[in-house]
Every structure is written in structure tokens, then in C-alpha cells.
Amino acid sequence: MINAANFTYGLSDKELIKIIDALYDEILIYDNNYTIVYINQACLRHYSCESDDMIGKSFFDFIHKDWWSPSILPVVYKEKKPYAIKQRTFTGHELLTIAVPIFDEKNQIKYVAMNVRDDLNQIELYNPNYISCKNELNQNLIPLANSREMKITVDMAERLSQIDVTCILTGESGTGKTMLARYIHSLSKRKEQPYISINCASLPQELVESELFGYVKGAFTGANSSGKKGLFEAANGGTLLLDEISELSMSAQAKMLHVLQEQTYIPIGGSVPKKVNVRIIAATNKNLKNLVSIGQFREDLYYRLNIIEIAIPALRNRKVDIPDLIDEFLNNFNNKYNLSKGFTPQVISALVDYDWPGNVRELLHMVERLVVTTDGNQVGVSSLPKNIFGIIEEPSSDVEGMTYQEKMDLYESNLVKEAYMVCGSSRKVAEYLSVSQTKANNLIRKYIKNK
């Protein structure tokens, strides 16, 4: 009898992976702890990101940056059965995801395998209530502003929403720039038109211009035979958020300036200008004026974008907002996962005292992790990670007798371990330490993954 285990007609593992990699549909596999263990190259089409940049990362690294929304993974983990759901990515793709749990011999989930397709014509939605829950989660974050600093920011955003002008949102990573942009769009006259958000740092430099401006049939080798619609065309009539705009190449910056000035652009390989009516909101966690002074950002584009700037304060500078943010996150995640978790006063106090280098995103991530991973309905301080209390475990070795290089390596090791404990991914570690993601990956492999 032929069984599935040997029914490969001599295919090697390498050949099988090559075939799966070439499939049109995205194939995504998680382990039992929210970690991506495999994704094929269809992810490049859906998220403009290579598979190597996603494998090994946590589900939470992507969901809190709204790479796709909503997500079905927590529901599959909880209910242990297959589901299908419609999703939308930050690049504007609409997806149908079918998620199937795979069990071990003890009937526990070992993997969740997902088949993701981007042709959704006439496919019935699985659960509109779950989607509305996710939408409410996103929409209810901005009005929570009891601090004077955040009230000023929200008031400025509300006034700006009624004026169709280009603006820049500034603030540290995780302060809520993308959500503030969505809030501005939701109050504007364009609210019934498309809202598209693109993280410029997540796109390979060679794909930025094709994503933004699209291309015509036969524009280059490997191009889609029918051409491709760019994000400017997809957002026509609505709002386009360019997050981390400092990461745009100088070539893309020049095209961006032309679009802002002329309201027209030419797709890659094309010759006929296209008219576009899009409101541009830019966002950055870097000082663009400093980048202008060192020649890394165009001065004319900076002044064209920076008609109005809204600065979002860091969470550590508006701690009065933290208890209400915790309550809102807790209520939403309890509803989302059908739970009734609560935090003790000691937990609330500890979370308020913490400085939150990852800002609101880190707090959101922390609340969800505590809701999902803590046993019982009451979350106590024992469930909090040590870094919340400023505790970094000291190395057992004695520093006396160490060489200068050994001491420097020890200091670097502690620094990287602390950053990884707070951030949990190489992308966030890179932001936390102000280094490149390549450097962060090398440090993590040196001091954490290889230990």
C-alpha cells in the first residue's frame, strides 16, 4: 500500500521545498509558539518581503505593525480546528487565508499550516464579528488621551483631518504614528476612499519604485505580463501613508517630489503620465532635517512634505495614559480570545513605572502576551518579565582577570541580551540599539542563538 510518507516518487527534500517555493499560493507554517518556521516565496508578492526575513520571527513582530489584518492564528490555537478568513495586507493586497492545525501524537497542536491566496472574488467571509473586533481595536487607540501631551497631539490631528494638506508624523518607533494616520483619514472627507499604508523600510530598494508607481507590461525581465498597479493608483482618491519615509532611495524621493508637485507620475517602463489625487501622510522616527544636512534626504522633498508636523510623545512622557491604555487593550484582547483576564494593582503599577522603550506597541504586545500565555484569570507580578523591573541577570563569571577584549565582549553580550529580552526580534533590536538589522542579526546569533 502506498502512503503519504513515501509517496514522493523519489523527490528529495530540497526538490520538494523548491516546488513549494514556486507555488503561486503563499504557504505559511507556524510552530506551536507563534514562530514562523517556513514561508514560500509568494510572501514577496503579498508583503514585499523575502522569506528569509520572515522565517524565525514571531507572529507578534508582524501583527502589531499591521502587515495583515485581521489574523486567524490565535483562534486556531485556541479552538484547534481549521478556519478561513479574509485579510488585507499593508501593501494593499486582499487575501483569503485557510489555516489548518497539525497535531502531534498527544493531540496537541504542533504546527499551523496556512494556504494564502490573493484572488478573492465571490468568496464568503468566515466571521465578520472577528474582523469588526480587530477594527475596533485599531480605531479605539487614538482617542485615549488623558495626558496634556497626547490631548494636544490628538486635537492637532482632528483639525488637520479637515484640511487636505500633506503632513509628517514624527515620534519614536511604536508611538502610534500609523494609527494616528488612520485616525486622520477616518475623520477626513476621503474616509470612504482607500486608505493604504506602506512601510518603506520593509521594501527591498529594488522594489520600492515598482510598488509605489507600478510598471507597464514588459517593463523589465520577470515583470508581470499584464503590468502592475502601483500604490499611488490603488490609493487614488484616498490617503497614502508612507511610514519610515527616510528609507526611500534618492531616486524614489525624486519621483515622490514630482508626484507631490504635479499630481502626476509615470509608471516604470511607461511614457504616458497618470493623473492621481492622493493625500500623502509621511511618518518617520528619524530627524529628517539632520538627514538633509548630511545629504541622505532631499531638502526640497523635506520642505514639500513638512507643511505641518505632528509630533507624537513617547509613552514614558505621558504615563498618565498607561492605565487607560492597559484597560482598553485588556478588554479588547479578552473579547478577541473569549477570555476574562485581569491585572492585579501591582502589575498595573509595575507597568506604569516601566519606561517602555518600544512605546505603545511594546505595551500592546506585552498585554496580549500576558493575556494569551498566563494561566488563570488573574495576572500577577510573577508573570511579568524581569526587564519590567530593571533586572538583568548578571553573568556568573568573575570579571577579574579578564582581558580588555573579554570585558568588552561581556558588556556587549549583556547589552544585546537586554535588548532582545525587551524587543524579541532582530528588527526591533536594531531600532533599540540604533544599528542595522544585519548587525542586530549577527549580534543575536553571536550571543543568544548559538549559546
WOZI-V802488 format. One record per pair of residues at least 12 apart in sequence whose C-alpha atoms are under 6 Angstrom apart, sorted by sequence separation. I is the first residue (numbers start at 1). J is the second residue. D is the distance in whole Angstrom. If there is no record, write none. Layout:
BEGIN
i = <I,I>
j = <J,J>
d = <D,D>
END
This chain:
BEGIN
i = <27,39,85,100,215,264,27,84,100,215,263,84,99,214,426,83,99,214,426,26,83,98,214,38,70,82,98,213,37,69,82,97,212,21,36,37,69,97,211,212,21,36,68,96,212,36,68,96,35,67,95,35,67,95,161,34,94,34,161,162,161,347,354,413,343,341,342,343,344,341,342,239,243,244,316,236,237,238,239,240,241,242,243,244,85,194,236,237,241,236,195,197,200,209,193,194,195,196,197,198,199,200,257,315,193,198,200,201,200,190,219,215,214,215,216,213,216,70,32,31,32,31,30,30,29,29,28,28,27,27,26,26,25,25,90,91,90,173,168,170,172,166,167,168,169,170,171,166,168,170,167,168,166,167,175,167,169,171,167,168,169,170,171,167,169,48,147,147,146,174,175,174,175,174,174>
j = <39,51,97,112,227,276,40,97,113,228,276,98,113,228,440,98,114,229,441,42,99,114,230,55,87,99,115,230,55,87,100,115,230,40,55,56,88,116,230,231,41,56,88,116,232,57,89,117,57,89,117,58,90,118,184,58,118,59,187,188,188,381,388,447,378,377,378,379,380,378,379,278,282,283,355,276,277,278,279,280,281,282,283,284,126,235,277,278,282,278,238,240,243,252,237,238,239,240,241,242,243,244,301,359,238,243,245,247,247,238,269,267,267,268,269,267,270,131,110,110,111,111,111,112,112,113,113,114,114,115,115,116,116,117,197,198,198,285,281,283,285,280,281,282,283,284,285,281,283,285,305,306,305,306,314,307,309,311,308,309,310,311,312,309,311,203,318,320,321,358,359,359,360,360,361>
d = <6,6,5,6,5,6,6,5,5,5,5,4,6,5,6,6,4,5,6,5,5,5,4,6,6,5,5,4,5,5,4,6,5,5,5,6,5,4,5,5,5,5,5,6,6,6,4,5,6,5,6,4,5,4,5,6,6,5,6,6,5,5,6,6,6,4,5,5,6,6,6,6,6,6,5,6,5,5,5,5,5,5,5,5,5,5,5,5,6,5,6,6,6,6,6,5,5,5,5,5,5,6,6,5,5,6,6,5,6,5,5,5,5,4,6,5,6,6,5,6,6,4,5,5,6,4,6,5,6,5,6,5,6,5,5,6,6,6,6,6,5,5,5,5,5,5,5,6,5,6,6,6,6,6,6,6,6,6,5,5,5,5,5,6,6,6,6,6,6,6,5,5,5,6,5>
END
